[in-house]
Amino acid sequence: MPTTLNEQQETIRKFRSIANFPTVIGAIDCTHIRVKKVNADGGQLYINRKGFSSINVQVVCDADLKIMDIVTRWRGSVHDSRIFRECRLKQRFEAGAFSGILLGDSGYPCTPYLFTPLLNPTTPQEERYNRSHIRTRNTVERCFGLWKQRFRCLLRGMFGDIETAKKTIVACAVLHNMAIDMREDVFSGERDSIEQYSSEPIVQSYIAPSIRGNIRRRQFIETHFQ
């Protein structure tokens, strides 16, 4: 994650250039990486809502599709909101380490530092907020698409032991960032599949916003989307 004020301001500037959504420092979401069936005690906890064994990987990316923060320790049955609730990044936001906010989907509760879309926008301001939010947050979906096209093992799945799979996922994230820094493209002809992946709807159960988060989001909309 960007640490200095200058780094944070540059990240915020790049996100704002997408759809004029201010103060965004990262887009957050989770993606399931398939693993072989786990036969040990607790193996059923790796089975996700789609019925296959996986690791639920949390990623925060920037506007350049680079992975700034990654969590790979959770089994596939764990909900996205719990992964964020128990990660160190949440503690850093609550401690005031960052000057910006995260954007997430409705699978997360709305908090003062993680904004989600409005479930039922009723005013032009709320509709503008949702449109801008969706376009800006889509960065993380595009990041997943590019990352998985670059490293096909993330699409096919990991078939070694669980600890090796976790380390491999992190290694793929580091190499993905290096490839972006070096301006290395994926193979020709794969751009269409990346866009197709990024446009797939992600089904998440709705999580009610916190009272503080709801108030902060309302103030934000009134300030920036009039």
Secondary structure, 3 states (H helix, E strand, C coil): CCCCHHHHHHHHHHHHHHHCCCCEEEEEEEEEEEECCCCCCCHHHHECCCCCEEEEEEEEECCCCCEEEEEEEEECCCCHHHHHHCCHHHHHHHCCCCCCEEECCCCCCCECCEECCCCCCCCHHHHHHHHHHHHHHHHHHHHHHHHHHHCCHHHHCECCCHHHHHHHHHHHHHHHHHHHHCCCCCCCCCHHHHHHHHCCCCCCCCCCCCHHHHHHHHHHHHHHCC
